[in-house]
Amino acid sequence: MPAPPPRPPSCTSPPEEPPLSSATRAFRPQALSTTSLRALSRAKFLWILALAVIVVASIALPAFRSTVSVNSLLASLAPIVLIAVGQGIVVMWGGIDLSVGAIAGLATVVLSLSPVLPGGAAVAVPLVLVAGLVVGLANGAGVIAGINPLLMTFAASGVVQGFALLLQSTPGAGIPLPLLTVLGTSLGAVPLFALIALVVLIAAWAWMGQSRAGRYVQAVGYDQRIATRLGFPVRRSALLVYGLSGVFASLGGMAIASRTYTADALVGASSVIDSIATVLVAGIVITGGIGSLLSILPAAVIIAVVGQVITLTGTDTYYQTIFKGVLLIAAMGVYGLADRGLKIPWRLRPKDKDASPAQTRSEPAR
């Protein structure tokens, strides 16, 4: 008697998924990724350093402990964090964004147009975010087209800044007092934008470490060639990271306007060096793929506290720019030495055994 024919595949158990490479598994979302846990642990040294700077400033300058000083510190911290988060996402992808300062300046100018816009502030605020998004997407499209990110964003910075200067001369423009009152709202000594910056930072960190899209960004940043071979959406991720950077730079510009009460196309000029210095001090590798956005907060605190001390002591504010430049050079020097074996306590290094973006470099292309 002949054996019965085999059952069709539809009657059997569902087919098993093809095995995934270790590199692909490393970028699948988990309850709390090992990279995120390791980042929390390594950031402790940076937090201790930030706390030490605060304690020294509080002891040396009694005025530093006043409510007014705390409010001013948090108000200056908010735009640094917001813009650095966007810069950090771009750097983690393997790019850089030199247009964040121009976007922040454009945001303050667009806010000043609210008296002449139909709908007033209700239209101006969303328009600020849309403008940042459009510039960011344009940057991403240029990078996808093959333009070097440094050149693309530098050119975009000039275009945006020139456009903002033209808008700044619009008759009747000026940030109305009711809008400034809303933007400058504080809960006790904590400005509204300081809370927004904290929420944005935590949300971006969770997205980067726990979502599939965020892990793709890290994969592309660490090795774009292998990420492309694995089928990761390299082009879409470019639009995503630069779009987010533009939106966060616009939020940073609104935070600057809430602190300075002015609209100036050049007001974000220092935001470029602020954001890059903050990202490097936070331990995010400038070549991409390795780092933690959460470390941006203690790095930004160090920069903001030093700036506040310079202000309270009556020292020339140009020393802030000198300090940031020296800090940036020092950070680049330290990471150059790290490539030769120097240990940096808060930096995620490829030699860690846990699954991390670094593993993609040793994973053979499939």
Phi, psi and omega in degrees: 000126183293150179291145180296146180296149179295150178293148176295156183303331182293339181268351180267179178295154181304143180297144180287148177290147178298146180299143180262147175290161179296329179294318179293318179299326182296336185254011174277141182296141180232174179302312171206109189296152178297329177297318180293318179297319180292326179294319178299320181291317185285339181286351183300321180297318180294323177295320178298319179295317179296319179296321179296320178297319179295316181296315180298317179295322180293323180285318184286329183231101178302329180294338180296333184273357183289158180298320179297319180293319179296317178298317179295321179297314181292325178294323178282336180287325186303308180294328178298314181293313183301311183288325180291329177297313177298317178297320180297321178297317180295316180295321177298330178285341181108013179243199175203153183231105178269002182264001185297323179294317179294323178294319178297318177296319177298323180299317180294324180291318179297322176299324181289345180275357184305325178295334183256001178267141174293122184102346175063223184296331179297335177264324185296317184295309176298327180296325176301313182292321179296319179299316178297320179296317181297315179297318179298316179295323177297319176299313180299319179296321178295319179295319178299323181289353176108003178282137178303132182304323179298313181288319182298310183287331176293317178294318179298325178300316179295319180296312182295317181296318177297318178296319179295322178295324176295316180292330184297335181271010180296128179298138178083000181283149179163140181289117182292150183300318179301322179291319177298323179297319179291314181296327182269015180300139178232146172255095189071239178263005185256114178294153180302318184288340174293320177292318178299318180298320180294316179297316179298318180298311182294318180296318180293321179295315179296319179296317182295321185270335189246341183265157178297317181297318179296321179290328175297320179301316179294322181296315179297319181295324182284317178204098184295327181296312180291321178300322178294318180294329178280356177087016179287147183283079185295315183293314180296323180293329177296313178298321182295310186292320180287327174296316178296320179299319178295318179294316181292327176294323176296318176298321177297322176296321176296322178295323177295318179297324180291338181265323185263343180060026181225160174244119184213125181296339183258005187292338182265014185302322182279351184292333180294308180291326176301311186291318181292317178298318180297316181298317181290318178297328179290351177093010177280124185290130187296337179274355173100161171088339185230132178143179180222128179295334183296332180288352177296325183298305179297326178295318178293325178298317179300313181294317182292320181294317178298319177297320179294321178297318179299319179293315184292329181276356179076015179288150179304130184294344178295340177294335176298316179296320178298316180299316181294321178295316178297319179297319180296316178297318180297318180297317178296321179294318180297317181287335172294319177291330180297327178292346178257011174113355179290132180277133175244116190303325187259007181264135174282123186250150181300337185281355176300146186279336183293160177297128183206168178304335182297335184293337182294335182289329179267353181280126179294144178293139182241000000 
